[in-house]
Amino acid sequence: MVPEAVETEAPRRADAVRNRERVIAAAQEVFAEQGVEAGIPEIAERAGVGKGTVYRNFESKDDLVAAVLTLRMTQLDDDILAALESEDPGAAFGEVLRKAAARASDLAFPAGIYWPGKNPELDDAKARVKRHMARLVAAAKRAGAIRKDAKVDEIWALFGGVCRTLADAGEKDPKVWRRHTDLVVDAFRPRR
């Protein structure tokens, strides 16, 4: 009896990994400047690679958009995980949103709000963020730093609305983004 062949993905070469990272970084910049309508040729040129390299890594532009958004979700998740280690979960909650706002104002890339596509890696990253944020909110509630009736979906609705409004207005001033984020954080403080 012959054993079934097992398909395994070969490890990626270091240069291939670097090229993929360069393409994602370039896509973030180009999407921030031109929106998600920007073409692959502009992204390839910015990354210093050929279009073929882009398509070897991403079958479609939607896959590239999803990779950029997955990276952004992973950064947010890393911030939340660090906040879970804080002795002051209320302050850590506010800092998570401030860091997310700083990245959003820097990138001015609202595709995380607008992009209607589906991608398993992005969906997994979003689920992790939601799960970890729920833990942070629960810790902040226990510490008396967040309203007992606050829900994670409400936080995302308010914070996402602020991000979308500021991005639509073309606002890039980090002070404005911080002020609006502070207003969101204040909205969830316990009533006295």
Salt bridges, closest charged atoms under 4 A:
ASP15 OD2 - ARG13 NH2 2.75
GLU29 OE1 - ARG46 NH1 3.12
GLU33 OE1 - ARG46 NH2 2.69
ASP77 OD2 - ARG128 NE 3.84
ASP77 OD1 - HIS132 ND1 2.56
ASP79 OD2 - ARG103 NH2 2.79
GLU95 OE1 - ARG98 NH1 3.69
ASP149 OD2 - ARG147 NH2 2.81
ASP153 OD1 - LYS130 NZ 3.29
ASP168 OD2 - ARG164 NE 3.96
ASP182 OD1 - ARG98 NE 2.63
ASP182 OD2 - ARG178 NE 3.95
ASP186 OD1 - ARG189 NE 2.88
